[in-house]
Amino acid sequence: MRIFRLSSVQKRLGVIFLAYLCLLVVSVGSTFISLETQRQDARVINLAGRQRMLLQQMKGLALSLDLDDASQNTADLLGAANAFEQTLTALCGGGSILDYTGARFELPVPTDPALKAELAALQEGWNAYRPHIDRLAGAADPLQRQAAAAQVTAGSPALVEQADRVVRAFEALSTARVNRLSFFQVAFLLAGLALLSAGWWVTNFSVSRPLAELEASARRIGGGDLASPIGVNGPSEVRLLSETMETMRGQILASREDLQQWALTLENRVRQRTQELEALSAVSREINSHLSIEEVLTSVTEKARVLLGGDVASLCLLDEGGKVLSLHAAAAPETALLADRSPADHPAVGMILTQHCAHPCGLQSRQGFCQIIAPEYRASHMAAPLYSKETVIGALCVGGARPGRFKPEMAAVLTQLADAAAVALENSRLYQQAEYAATLEERQRIAAEMHDGLLQTLSFLRLMAGLLEDQLQSGSTEKAAETLQQIRRAEEQCEREIRQAIQSLQDDFPLSDTLQERLSALARDLSAARPPVTFESRVMRPLLLSRQEGEQVLRVAREAAVNAQRHSRAEAVTMTLERAGDEVLLSVEDRGIGFNPGAGPDDGRMHFGLKIMQARAARLGGRLSILSSPGAGTVVQLRWAPARRPAGEGDPA
């Protein structure tokens, strides 16, 4: 304990640090030596494991010699036997040997009694097994080889088992060394903890306690106690500081007691207010981060109990009729809750639910609202109503087993927490309304798809069916055949519209994909048919559209490209996206046979698909134009002004 008699704290800590450094060096050195020993053990275990493979190899060669007397098999058998014997000799008595990598290393002489016993047993088994191998290698007569091979095969399992026991013995020895290393590491850890404890002792008794005494003296001076002298014993540094403070004590003439008390009160108030703000901020983050109303209400209830220092807190919501309060969240032991609901017609409850602020409750009966909280937790009780759009929807309550538990200023905190819970409930309600509105919008979109596409096709089929009936009755078979072809093409159009409608329900339009990416993917999909479709974007800024807007643009592009593939007889179809002032221009162009857009359908083609594209353009607030003439190709252009996406819906950073 010489180090604790040194006068300087720096010297004491220096000695402890030096001892800790030495311990660290010894620990690292012992770990390095142990790792090297484990590496050698691994090589030895690998050699021992190789013995088992050699035995299995000898057994396989013996079986092959039983069927074939090839000299190469005999040489391999003798080579495996010699390798086994050399390795066994080295394992039993030590010596130089080649490992599995071809490197030579020295095997130590085994000293462990259990290992030596297993090696001796393996040596004894090998001594009895080796003559069978020699007889098998030297046998010329097939019957002799068969008998010798049978003896080799029969003796192999026992010898393999003994080789496995040798491997396990080596592994046990290596494990014991690892355990010893673990023991030393634990010992080094304990020694290090002891040195740390010594450092803590030196720091505590040479620095912390003297400084604590000096701090106490300073507090006495600040409190107006100038009669008590300052005399703290300790190291030289502490004594110098004590003498300096003693000199300063004589210079203090005024008391600071009131100032300290005021500062302490202010500090506590700031700390409490900080906790309140942190709790309210945490609740706000939870409300904004997710819409799990159960988690938010549970968090609000727990924070109300902690901030107000209560023993129990509960959050109840009114039913639709406003007659029953149901428990939705609680932070309390099981014994603190009597039920999960209670009537809301108690007079005291009415007072709580009609005032938009928190206030103490003096409920002493088992009636009304306080049927939820056990009487022993109602010695102190405070409640605040939950308001949503000037309508009361529930109450947030805290209770305590000790009277006078809650200070009057706590009412504002409870009111703010109740307002936060009401905001969370309102957010959840709005989210549900938004989901319902999105469902209605999707239904309207599907209805529009059916009206613009399927309904028109079916109307055309009904018209053509009537025309076909008249033609058949009048005997105009050629016209009836043409009408029948038109009906068949209309049926194909109807089938395509149905497939597109199904695909629109199954397709996922990720908000993170740009319009350029979607059009490029569409071109790749359509290029599976001939002619191929290529896409070129001349708009550098990525365009992120809403789901509905993106669907309409893609449907127009698909319809125009498919029409060009089917009817244009062009070698290629090109989609181009470019800017036209504040608008975006999508063009689908082919250099095919073209047609007259103003003329009637004289080729039997279904031209009312163009009306569907025009209807989609109208939904976008844009316009569709078709530029074509016979022999000059066709250009379909969609021009529209993209709607601005609301913030947070995939806008590029």
C-alpha distance (Angstrom), angle and dihedral (degrees) to the residues before:
residue distance angle dihedral
M1 . . .
R2 3.79 . .
I3 3.80 92.1 .
F4 3.79 92.4 66.1
R5 3.81 91.2 58.5
L6 3.76 92.9 61.8
S7 3.79 110.7 110.8
S8 3.81 97.8 -140.3
V9 3.79 123.6 70.8
Q10 3.80 88.9 -148.6
K11 3.82 91.2 58.5
R12 3.79 92.6 48.0
L13 3.75 94.1 50.5
G14 3.83 90.4 43.6
V15 3.79 92.1 57.9
I16 3.80 91.4 48.4
F17 3.81 91.5 48.4
L18 3.82 91.4 49.6
A19 3.79 90.9 51.0
Y20 3.78 90.4 48.9
L21 3.81 90.6 49.9
C22 3.81 91.1 51.4
L23 3.79 90.0 49.4
L24 3.80 89.8 50.9
V25 3.82 91.9 50.9
V26 3.80 91.7 49.2
S27 3.81 90.6 47.6
V28 3.80 93.0 50.8
G29 3.81 91.4 45.9
S30 3.78 93.6 50.3
T31 3.80 90.5 46.9
F32 3.81 91.0 52.1
I33 3.82 91.7 49.3
S34 3.78 91.0 47.6
L35 3.81 92.3 49.8
E36 3.80 90.1 51.6
T37 3.81 89.5 49.6
Q38 3.81 90.2 50.4
R39 3.81 90.0 51.2
Q40 3.79 90.2 53.8
D41 3.79 90.0 46.2
A42 3.80 89.4 53.1
R43 3.82 90.7 53.9
V44 3.80 91.0 48.8
I45 3.83 92.1 48.0
N46 3.80 88.9 49.5
L47 3.82 90.0 53.2
A48 3.79 90.4 48.9
G49 3.78 90.1 49.1
R50 3.80 89.9 49.8
Q51 3.83 88.0 61.7
R52 3.78 89.3 66.3
M53 3.81 91.5 52.0
L54 3.81 90.3 49.1
L55 3.80 90.4 52.9
Q56 3.80 90.7 50.2
Q57 3.82 89.5 47.3
M58 3.83 90.6 51.7
K59 3.78 90.3 49.7
G60 3.82 91.3 51.4
L61 3.83 91.9 47.5
A62 3.81 90.1 48.9
L63 3.78 90.1 54.4
S64 3.82 90.8 48.4
L65 3.83 90.9 49.0
D66 3.77 88.0 52.0
L67 3.79 86.6 62.7
D68 3.77 100.8 30.3
D69 3.82 132.4 27.0
A70 3.80 95.4 -152.7
S71 3.78 112.1 156.8
Q72 3.82 91.5 -137.6
N73 3.83 91.3 62.0
T74 3.82 89.2 48.9
A75 3.81 91.0 52.1
D76 3.83 91.3 47.6
L77 3.82 90.3 49.8
L78 3.80 92.9 51.3
G79 3.82 90.6 44.1
A80 3.81 91.8 53.2
A81 3.83 90.5 46.5
N82 3.79 92.4 50.0
A83 3.83 92.0 46.9
F84 3.82 90.1 49.9
E85 3.80 91.7 48.6
Q86 3.83 93.7 47.3
T87 3.79 92.1 49.4
L88 3.81 92.3 45.9
T89 3.80 90.6 50.4
A90 3.80 90.8 51.1
L91 3.82 91.9 46.7
C92 3.80 91.9 50.5
G93 3.81 100.3 42.1
G94 3.78 105.2 15.8
G95 3.77 125.9 -120.6
S96 3.78 142.0 129.3
I97 3.80 118.7 -39.6
L98 3.82 139.3 161.7
D99 3.81 116.1 -111.3
Y100 3.82 127.4 -147.9
T101 3.83 91.3 -82.0
G102 3.80 92.9 55.1
A103 3.81 92.3 -108.9
R104 3.78 118.8 131.9
F105 3.77 121.4 -129.3
E106 3.77 138.3 164.0
L107 3.77 119.8 -101.6
P108 3.81 114.7 -147.0
V109 3.79 121.4 -129.4
P110 3.82 107.0 -99.1
T111 3.79 114.3 -114.0
D112 3.78 102.1 173.7
P113 3.84 109.2 106.2
A114 3.79 94.6 -143.8
L115 3.81 92.1 49.2
K116 3.79 92.3 46.8
A117 3.79 90.2 51.1
E118 3.81 92.3 51.7
L119 3.82 91.6 46.9
A120 3.79 90.9 48.8
A121 3.78 90.7 51.2
L122 3.82 90.4 49.2
Q123 3.81 90.2 48.2
E124 3.77 90.6 50.7
G125 3.80 92.0 49.2
W126 3.78 90.8 47.9
N127 3.80 92.3 50.3
A128 3.79 88.2 56.9
Y129 3.82 93.1 42.4
R130 3.82 100.0 47.3
P131 3.87 96.2 68.8
H132 3.81 89.6 59.3
I133 3.79 89.9 55.7
D134 3.79 92.1 48.0
R135 3.80 91.0 50.0
L136 3.79 90.6 48.6
A137 3.82 91.6 49.6
G138 3.78 93.0 48.1
A139 3.82 98.9 40.5
A140 3.80 115.1 112.2
D141 3.77 99.6 175.5
P142 3.85 114.4 80.6
L143 3.81 91.6 -134.9
Q144 3.78 91.1 53.1
R145 3.81 90.9 48.2
Q146 3.79 90.2 49.5
A147 3.83 92.3 50.8
A148 3.81 92.6 45.7
A149 3.83 91.9 46.4
A150 3.79 89.9 51.5
Q151 3.81 90.7 53.0
V152 3.82 91.3 48.2
T153 3.81 91.4 48.5
A154 3.80 93.3 45.9
G155 3.79 94.4 49.8
S156 3.81 95.7 44.9
P157 3.88 99.9 80.8
A158 3.81 94.4 54.9
L159 3.79 91.6 46.7
V160 3.84 91.0 47.6
E161 3.81 89.6 51.7
Q162 3.81 90.2 50.2
A163 3.83 89.6 49.3
D164 3.82 88.5 52.1
R165 3.80 89.7 52.5
V166 3.81 89.6 52.5
V167 3.82 89.4 51.8
R168 3.81 90.6 49.7
A169 3.80 89.9 48.8
F170 3.80 90.8 53.3
E171 3.83 89.6 46.4
A172 3.81 90.6 49.8
L173 3.79 90.1 50.9
S174 3.82 90.7 49.4
T175 3.81 90.1 47.1
A176 3.79 90.1 52.3
R177 3.79 89.6 53.6
V178 3.78 90.6 49.8
N179 3.80 89.1 50.5
R180 3.78 89.6 51.3
L181 3.79 88.7 51.4
S182 3.80 88.8 50.7
F183 3.80 89.3 50.0
F184 3.80 91.2 51.8
Q185 3.79 90.9 46.7
V186 3.78 89.9 52.2
A187 3.79 89.2 48.0
F188 3.81 90.5 50.4
L189 3.81 88.9 47.9
L190 3.78 91.6 51.5
A191 3.79 90.5 47.1
G192 3.79 89.8 49.9
L193 3.79 90.5 49.5
A194 3.77 88.6 49.6
L195 3.79 90.4 53.3
L196 3.78 90.3 47.1
S197 3.80 88.6 50.2
A198 3.78 89.2 50.9
G199 3.78 89.2 50.0
W200 3.79 89.6 49.5
W201 3.81 89.8 48.7
V202 3.80 91.8 51.1
T203 3.80 91.4 45.3
N204 3.79 93.1 46.1
F205 3.80 99.7 45.1
S206 3.79 98.0 32.2
V207 3.79 100.3 37.9
S208 3.79 116.2 6.4
R209 3.80 99.6 46.7
P210 3.82 95.3 42.5
L211 3.79 89.1 47.0
A212 3.79 89.3 47.4
E213 3.82 88.7 53.4
L214 3.77 89.9 48.3
E215 3.80 89.5 48.5
A216 3.80 90.0 50.9
S217 3.78 89.8 51.0
A218 3.80 90.1 49.5
R219 3.78 89.9 51.3
R220 3.80 90.2 50.6
I221 3.77 89.7 51.8
G222 3.79 90.2 48.2
G223 3.80 88.5 50.5
G224 3.79 92.2 54.7
D225 3.83 99.4 -100.1
L226 3.80 100.5 135.7
A227 3.84 95.8 152.9
S228 3.81 97.4 72.3
P229 3.82 111.1 86.4
I230 3.78 122.2 -135.9
G231 3.80 113.1 -124.2
V232 3.79 115.5 153.2
N233 3.82 119.9 171.7
G234 3.78 121.2 -147.2
P235 3.78 141.9 95.1
S236 3.75 121.2 -15.9
E237 3.80 93.1 -95.4
V238 3.80 92.1 53.9
R239 3.80 92.9 45.7
L240 3.81 90.5 52.0
L241 3.79 90.1 51.3
S242 3.82 90.4 48.0
E243 3.78 91.9 52.5
T244 3.82 90.7 48.8
M245 3.79 91.5 51.8
E246 3.81 90.8 46.9
T247 3.81 88.2 55.5
M248 3.80 90.5 48.3
R249 3.81 90.9 49.7
G250 3.73 90.2 64.1
Q251 3.79 90.6 55.0
I252 3.79 96.8 53.7
L253 3.78 111.2 96.1
A254 3.79 105.6 164.2
S255 3.75 132.1 62.4
R256 3.77 120.2 -116.7
E257 3.79 96.9 -169.3
D258 3.82 97.2 113.0
L259 3.79 91.7 44.4
Q260 3.80 92.1 51.1
Q261 3.78 91.9 48.0
W262 3.78 90.5 50.2
A263 3.80 91.6 47.7
L264 3.79 91.3 48.9
T265 3.79 91.9 50.5
L266 3.78 91.5 47.1
E267 3.80 91.3 49.0
N268 3.80 92.3 51.5
R269 3.78 91.1 47.6
V270 3.80 92.1 49.4
R271 3.80 90.2 48.6
Q272 3.78 91.6 50.1
R273 3.79 92.4 46.1
T274 3.81 90.2 48.8
Q275 3.79 90.0 53.6
E276 3.79 90.1 50.1
L277 3.80 92.6 50.0
E278 3.80 91.7 46.1
A279 3.80 90.7 51.5
L280 3.81 92.5 48.5
S281 3.80 90.2 46.1
A282 3.81 90.5 50.6
V283 3.79 90.9 51.1
S284 3.82 90.5 49.1
R285 3.81 90.8 50.9
E286 3.78 90.7 49.8
I287 3.80 91.3 50.0
N288 3.81 91.3 49.9
S289 3.81 96.7 41.4
H290 3.80 99.9 54.1
L291 3.80 142.8 -3.5
S292 3.79 98.4 -129.4
I293 3.76 95.7 132.2
E294 3.81 93.4 -172.1
E295 3.81 92.1 58.4
V296 3.80 93.0 46.5
L297 3.81 94.0 48.8
T298 3.80 91.4 46.7
S299 3.81 90.2 50.3
V300 3.81 92.3 49.1
T301 3.80 91.5 49.4
E302 3.80 93.8 48.9
K303 3.81 92.6 47.2
A304 3.81 90.4 49.8
R305 3.80 90.6 54.4
V306 3.83 93.4 46.7
L307 3.80 98.1 43.7
L308 3.79 95.0 46.4
G309 3.80 92.6 41.4
G310 3.80 93.5 -125.1
D311 3.78 129.6 154.4
V312 3.81 95.3 -135.1
A313 3.80 137.1 20.0
S314 3.79 129.6 -174.7
L315 3.80 136.9 -177.7
C316 3.81 117.6 -154.3
L317 3.81 131.3 -177.0
L318 3.78 128.8 -153.8
D319 3.78 121.2 -119.4
E320 3.80 120.3 -120.4
G321 3.78 92.1 -89.6
G322 3.80 92.8 49.0
K323 3.80 91.6 -126.3
V324 3.81 103.8 107.9
L325 3.80 132.5 45.3
S326 3.84 112.9 -147.3
L327 3.79 123.1 -161.5
H328 3.84 111.1 -117.7
A329 3.82 102.3 165.5
A330 3.79 135.2 11.8
A331 3.80 137.9 -179.1
A332 3.77 102.4 -165.7
P333 3.79 144.0 98.6
E334 3.79 116.1 -88.3
T335 3.80 92.3 -107.1
A336 3.81 91.3 58.4
L337 3.83 94.8 66.7
L338 3.80 122.0 71.5
A339 3.82 99.7 179.1
D340 3.80 142.9 -10.7
R341 3.81 96.2 -119.2
S342 3.78 141.4 25.7
P343 3.81 138.3 179.7
A344 3.79 117.3 -86.6
D345 3.81 97.8 -150.3
H346 3.82 97.0 90.2
P347 3.86 112.1 120.2
A348 3.78 93.3 -125.2
V349 3.77 89.9 50.8
G350 3.78 90.7 52.1
M351 3.80 89.3 53.7
I352 3.81 90.3 52.8
L353 3.78 95.2 46.7
T354 3.81 95.9 47.6
Q355 3.82 98.6 52.9
H356 3.80 120.5 72.0
C357 3.80 94.1 -140.2
A358 3.78 140.8 65.5
H359 3.78 121.6 -102.0
P360 3.83 138.8 164.3
C361 3.79 118.9 -86.3
G362 3.77 125.8 -142.4
L363 3.78 97.9 -160.2
Q364 3.79 112.3 154.3
S365 3.79 100.6 159.6
R366 3.78 132.4 81.1
Q367 3.80 92.4 -123.0
G368 3.76 131.0 100.7
F369 3.76 126.0 -2.8
C370 3.79 98.7 -5.1
Q371 3.78 92.5 64.2
I372 3.82 85.5 95.0
I373 3.83 96.2 60.1
A374 3.80 120.4 57.6
P375 3.85 115.4 -111.7
E376 3.81 94.0 -117.4
Y377 3.80 89.1 62.6
R378 3.81 94.2 50.6
A379 3.79 98.6 74.5
S380 3.82 84.4 104.5
H381 3.78 118.2 23.9
M382 3.81 134.6 171.5
A383 3.81 128.8 174.5
A384 3.81 138.2 -176.8
P385 3.83 127.8 -167.4
L386 3.81 123.7 -123.4
Y387 3.81 113.7 -129.5
S388 3.78 128.7 -165.3
K389 3.81 115.8 -178.5
E390 3.80 91.7 -18.9
T391 3.80 90.5 -52.1
V392 3.79 121.7 114.7
I393 3.80 112.0 -125.6
G394 3.81 102.9 169.4
A395 3.79 146.5 -42.1
L396 3.81 140.3 -97.0
C397 3.81 114.3 -143.9
V398 3.81 137.5 -177.5
G399 3.78 127.3 -168.0
G400 3.78 138.2 -171.4
A401 3.78 136.3 -163.0
R402 3.82 92.6 -137.5
P403 3.83 122.8 69.5
G404 3.78 118.0 -116.0
R405 3.80 91.9 22.9
F406 3.81 97.0 141.5
K407 3.79 126.2 61.1
P408 3.83 119.0 -140.8
E409 3.81 92.6 -114.1
M410 3.80 89.0 61.4
A411 3.81 89.0 74.9
A412 3.81 91.2 76.1
V413 3.81 91.0 52.9
L414 3.79 92.4 50.0
T415 3.82 90.6 47.6
Q416 3.80 91.6 52.7
L417 3.80 91.4 49.5
A418 3.79 90.4 48.9
D419 3.81 89.9 51.1
A420 3.82 89.4 50.3
A421 3.80 90.5 52.6
A422 3.80 89.9 49.4
V423 3.82 90.3 51.2
A424 3.81 90.0 51.7
L425 3.80 91.1 51.4
E426 3.79 91.5 47.8
N427 3.82 90.9 49.2
S428 3.79 90.0 51.5
R429 3.81 90.6 50.4
L430 3.80 92.2 49.0
Y431 3.80 90.4 48.2
Q432 3.80 90.4 54.3
Q433 3.81 90.2 48.9
A434 3.81 89.7 50.3
E435 3.79 90.8 52.0
Y436 3.80 90.0 50.1
A437 3.81 91.4 48.5
A438 3.80 90.5 50.0
T439 3.81 89.5 51.8
L440 3.81 91.1 51.6
E441 3.78 90.9 47.8
E442 3.81 90.9 52.2
R443 3.80 89.9 50.2
Q444 3.79 90.7 51.3
R445 3.80 90.4 49.4
I446 3.81 91.5 52.6
A447 3.81 90.2 47.8
A448 3.81 89.8 51.4
E449 3.82 90.5 49.5
M450 3.80 90.5 52.9
H451 3.81 93.2 44.6
D452 3.80 95.5 47.9
G453 3.78 97.4 41.3
L454 3.77 119.1 13.8
L455 3.81 96.7 33.6
Q456 3.80 93.0 52.0
T457 3.80 91.4 47.1
L458 3.80 91.8 49.2
S459 3.83 90.6 48.3
F460 3.77 89.3 52.2
L461 3.82 90.4 49.4
R462 3.80 90.8 51.5
L463 3.81 90.7 50.1
M464 3.81 92.6 47.7
A465 3.81 91.2 47.0
G466 3.80 90.4 55.8
L467 3.81 90.7 46.6
L468 3.82 90.6 49.5
E469 3.81 90.7 51.4
D470 3.81 91.2 52.1
Q471 3.80 91.8 47.4
L472 3.80 92.6 49.8
Q473 3.80 91.3 48.9
S474 3.79 90.9 50.1
G475 3.83 92.2 47.4
S476 3.84 94.7 -117.2
T477 3.78 93.9 144.5
E478 3.80 96.1 164.2
K479 3.80 92.4 53.2
A480 3.81 88.9 43.1
A481 3.81 89.1 54.8
E482 3.82 90.8 51.0
T483 3.81 89.9 47.6
L484 3.79 89.3 49.2
Q485 3.82 89.4 53.2
Q486 3.79 89.7 51.6
I487 3.81 89.8 49.7
R488 3.80 89.7 50.8
R489 3.81 91.5 50.5
A490 3.81 89.6 46.6
E491 3.80 89.0 51.4
E492 3.81 89.0 52.3
Q493 3.79 89.0 49.2
C494 3.80 90.0 50.0
E495 3.80 91.0 50.0
R496 3.80 90.1 50.3
E497 3.81 91.1 49.7
I498 3.81 90.5 50.7
R499 3.80 91.3 49.5
Q500 3.79 90.7 48.4
A501 3.81 90.2 49.7
I502 3.81 90.9 50.8
Q503 3.79 90.7 46.2
S504 3.80 90.9 50.7
L505 3.78 88.7 56.1
Q506 3.80 92.9 48.2
D507 3.80 99.0 39.8
D508 3.75 117.3 98.8
F509 3.79 114.5 -143.3
P510 3.81 104.0 -160.9
L511 3.77 112.9 -150.7
S512 3.79 90.8 -140.0
D513 3.85 94.2 62.1
T514 3.79 116.2 92.5
L515 3.80 123.8 -134.2
Q516 3.80 88.4 -110.7
E517 3.82 90.7 56.7
R518 3.80 92.7 47.7
L519 3.82 93.6 49.3
S520 3.80 91.1 46.7
A521 3.81 90.3 52.2
L522 3.82 90.2 47.6
A523 3.81 90.5 52.9
R524 3.80 90.8 50.9
D525 3.81 91.4 50.4
L526 3.80 94.2 48.2
S527 3.81 91.8 47.1
A528 3.79 88.5 73.4
A529 3.84 84.3 82.5
R530 3.81 127.6 52.4
P531 2.93 133.3 -65.9
P532 3.85 98.3 38.3
V533 3.80 121.2 -120.7
T534 3.81 120.9 -136.6
F535 3.80 128.2 -168.0
E536 3.80 127.5 -149.0
S537 3.81 124.5 -176.3
R538 3.78 121.0 -158.9
V539 3.81 92.6 174.8
M540 3.80 109.4 96.0
R541 3.80 97.4 -172.0
P542 3.83 111.8 77.4
L543 3.82 113.3 -113.0
L544 3.82 114.9 -140.0
L545 3.80 111.2 -169.8
S546 3.78 131.8 -175.1
R547 3.79 118.4 -102.2
Q548 3.81 94.3 -102.5
E549 3.81 94.6 45.3
G550 3.81 92.4 46.3
E551 3.81 91.7 49.6
Q552 3.82 93.0 54.2
V553 3.83 93.3 48.6
L554 3.81 93.3 47.7
R555 3.81 92.6 46.7
V556 3.82 91.3 52.8
A557 3.82 91.3 47.0
R558 3.81 92.3 48.1
E559 3.83 94.0 47.8
A560 3.82 93.1 48.0
A561 3.82 93.3 46.6
V562 3.82 94.1 45.9
N563 3.84 90.9 49.5
A564 3.81 89.4 51.0
Q565 3.81 91.7 49.5
R566 3.79 92.9 49.7
H567 3.79 103.2 40.8
S568 3.83 112.2 15.6
R569 3.84 98.4 72.7
A570 3.80 86.1 -148.2
E571 3.79 124.8 149.9
A572 3.82 93.4 -129.5
V573 3.81 141.7 8.3
T574 3.81 121.0 -142.8
M575 3.82 128.0 -157.5
T576 3.81 115.1 -163.6
L577 3.82 128.8 -173.1
E578 3.81 118.2 -163.6
R579 3.80 143.5 149.6
A580 3.80 123.1 -98.5
G581 3.78 104.3 -175.6
D582 3.80 108.4 -69.2
E583 3.78 90.2 -14.3
V584 3.79 133.6 78.9
L585 3.81 120.5 -128.2
L586 3.81 121.3 -152.9
S587 3.82 114.3 -170.8
V588 3.82 128.3 -171.5
E589 3.79 109.1 -167.6
D590 3.80 135.5 -179.5
R591 3.80 130.9 174.9
G592 3.76 94.8 -142.9
I593 3.77 136.7 120.6
G594 3.80 94.5 -59.8
F595 3.81 125.7 -159.6
N596 3.81 141.8 -136.6
P597 3.87 107.5 -92.2
G598 3.82 92.0 -161.9
A599 3.78 96.0 50.3
G600 3.78 124.9 87.1
P601 3.79 120.6 -102.7
D602 3.79 101.4 -82.9
D603 3.82 93.9 163.1
G604 3.79 98.7 55.6
R605 3.84 93.1 -109.4
M606 3.80 120.0 147.5
H607 3.80 103.5 -111.4
F608 3.80 98.4 169.1
G609 3.83 88.5 84.6
L610 3.82 84.7 79.2
K611 3.80 88.7 62.9
I612 3.79 89.6 55.7
M613 3.82 90.4 53.2
Q614 3.81 89.9 48.8
A615 3.82 89.7 51.5
R616 3.81 90.0 51.8
A617 3.81 90.0 49.8
A618 3.79 89.1 52.0
R619 3.82 90.5 53.4
L620 3.80 87.7 55.2
G621 3.79 90.5 50.9
G622 3.81 88.6 -115.7
R623 3.78 138.0 102.9
L624 3.77 137.6 -114.0
S625 3.80 123.7 -140.4
I626 3.82 130.1 -174.2
L627 3.80 120.2 -155.5
S628 3.79 113.2 -170.7
S629 3.78 144.8 128.5
P630 3.80 132.0 177.5
G631 3.80 110.8 -75.1
A632 3.86 94.3 4.8
G633 3.79 102.2 85.1
T634 3.80 128.9 -119.7
V635 3.83 134.9 -87.0
V636 3.82 119.7 -166.9
Q637 3.81 112.2 -166.9
L638 3.81 128.2 -168.6
R639 3.80 114.7 -166.7
W640 3.83 122.0 -174.3
A641 3.80 143.0 141.2
P642 3.84 110.7 -115.7
A643 3.79 114.6 -126.3
R644 3.81 115.6 -118.8
R645 3.78 111.6 -105.1
P646 3.83 116.4 -124.9
A647 3.78 114.4 -108.3
G648 3.79 113.2 -87.1
E649 3.83 96.2 29.0
G650 3.75 99.0 107.8
D651 3.82 99.4 -64.1
P652 3.79 110.1 164.7
A653 3.73 114.3 -100.0
